[in-house]
Amino acid sequence: MRHQVAGRILSRDAGHRKLLFRNLIKELYIHERITTTEAKARAIRSEAERLITKAKRGVNGNRVHAQRQLVAFLDDKTIAKKVFDEFAPRYAARNGGYTRMIKIGKRSGDAAEMVVLELVDSEVAI
């Protein structure tokens, strides 16, 4: 039984899963929209929103600590700066719910359910 074991494993070991989640979140922040499987989108959604919330708190409070936490997770200063400078002010009035999942059907190769995971209120053209 998996009592008190949170998170999705996605048939990967811990290191591979951590890098997969980091890369998906980085691509989401860069492009503001990614197409991926529903399982992967559900796995990264909460962490992506949590990082934006940290940036929002950092703008109002201790920015240095929040910025170091984002850089430690994302491993990229430019993306962390984008989260602080663009996403934190954009979602200042919103209490969570920064992402949206839109189902687009099944993938032709293995019939995996595909979704578009995007940031709400983004200026990216459809």
C-alpha positions as CSV (number, residue, x, y, z in Angstrom):
1,M,0.0,0.0,0.0
2,R,1.2,3.5,-0.8
3,H,0.2,5.3,2.4
4,Q,1.4,8.9,2.5
5,V,3.4,8.6,-0.7
6,A,2.5,11.6,-2.8
7,G,3.2,12.5,-6.4
8,R,3.2,10.6,-9.7
9,I,6.0,8.3,-10.6
10,L,5.4,8.1,-14.4
11,S,7.5,4.9,-14.8
12,R,10.8,6.8,-14.1
13,D,13.4,6.8,-11.4
14,A,13.6,9.8,-9.1
15,G,16.4,11.7,-11.0
16,H,14.8,11.3,-14.4
17,R,11.4,12.3,-13.1
18,K,12.9,15.4,-11.4
19,L,14.6,16.5,-14.6
20,L,11.5,15.8,-16.7
21,F,9.4,18.0,-14.4
22,R,12.0,20.8,-14.3
23,N,12.2,20.8,-18.1
24,L,8.5,20.8,-18.7
25,I,8.0,23.7,-16.2
26,K,10.8,25.7,-17.8
27,E,9.3,25.2,-21.3
28,L,5.9,26.2,-19.9
29,Y,7.4,29.4,-18.5
30,I,9.3,30.2,-21.8
31,H,6.5,29.5,-24.2
32,E,3.5,30.0,-21.9
33,R,1.9,27.0,-23.5
34,I,3.0,23.3,-24.0
35,T,1.5,20.2,-25.4
36,T,2.1,17.1,-23.4
37,T,0.3,14.1,-22.0
38,E,-2.4,14.5,-19.4
39,A,-0.5,12.6,-16.8
40,K,2.6,14.8,-17.1
41,A,0.5,18.0,-17.1
42,R,-1.3,16.9,-13.9
43,A,2.1,16.1,-12.3
44,I,3.7,19.5,-13.0
45,R,0.7,21.7,-12.7
46,S,0.9,22.2,-8.9
47,E,4.6,22.8,-8.9
48,A,4.5,25.3,-11.7
49,E,1.7,27.3,-9.8
50,R,3.7,27.0,-6.5
51,L,6.7,28.7,-8.1
52,I,4.6,31.6,-9.4
53,T,3.2,32.0,-5.9
54,K,6.7,32.1,-4.4
55,A,7.6,34.8,-6.9
56,K,4.5,36.8,-5.9
57,R,5.4,36.6,-2.3
58,G,9.0,37.6,-3.2
59,V,7.8,40.7,-4.9
60,N,6.1,41.8,-1.7
61,G,8.5,40.4,0.8
62,N,12.0,39.0,0.7
63,R,12.8,38.8,-3.0
64,V,16.3,37.5,-2.6
65,H,15.2,34.3,-0.8
66,A,12.4,33.6,-3.3
67,Q,14.6,34.3,-6.3
68,R,17.2,31.9,-5.0
69,Q,14.6,29.2,-4.5
70,L,13.4,29.7,-8.1
71,V,16.9,29.7,-9.5
72,A,17.7,26.5,-7.5
73,F,14.6,24.7,-8.9
74,L,14.7,26.0,-12.5
75,D,18.5,26.2,-12.8
76,D,18.2,29.2,-15.1
77,K,18.4,32.9,-13.9
78,T,16.7,34.3,-17.0
79,I,13.6,32.2,-16.6
80,A,13.5,33.0,-12.9
81,K,13.7,36.7,-13.8
82,K,10.8,36.3,-16.3
83,V,8.7,34.6,-13.6
84,F,9.4,37.6,-11.2
85,D,9.1,40.4,-13.8
86,E,6.2,39.1,-15.9
87,F,4.2,36.4,-14.2
88,A,4.2,37.8,-10.6
89,P,2.7,41.2,-11.6
90,R,0.3,39.5,-14.0
91,Y,-1.2,37.2,-11.4
92,A,-1.0,39.6,-8.4
93,A,-4.8,39.8,-8.1
94,R,-5.3,36.1,-8.7
95,N,-5.2,33.6,-5.8
96,G,-4.0,30.5,-7.5
97,G,-5.2,28.8,-10.7
98,Y,-2.5,30.2,-13.0
99,T,-2.7,27.3,-15.4
100,R,-5.4,25.8,-17.7
101,M,-5.5,22.3,-19.2
102,I,-7.3,21.9,-22.5
103,K,-7.8,18.3,-23.7
104,I,-7.0,17.9,-27.4
105,G,-7.6,14.1,-27.9
106,K,-5.6,11.0,-28.1
107,R,-2.1,10.7,-29.5
108,S,-2.0,8.5,-32.7
109,G,0.9,6.4,-31.7
110,D,-0.1,5.0,-28.3
111,A,-3.5,6.6,-27.7
112,A,-2.2,8.7,-24.7
113,E,-4.6,11.5,-23.8
114,M,-2.9,14.8,-24.9
115,V,-3.5,18.2,-23.4
116,V,-2.4,21.8,-23.9
117,L,-1.2,23.2,-20.6
118,E,-1.1,27.0,-20.7
119,L,-0.8,30.0,-18.4
120,V,-4.0,31.8,-17.9
121,D,-4.2,35.4,-19.3
122,S,-1.2,34.8,-21.6
123,E,-0.7,36.9,-24.8
124,V,0.3,33.9,-26.8
125,A,-1.7,33.5,-30.0
126,I,-3.6,30.4,-30.5
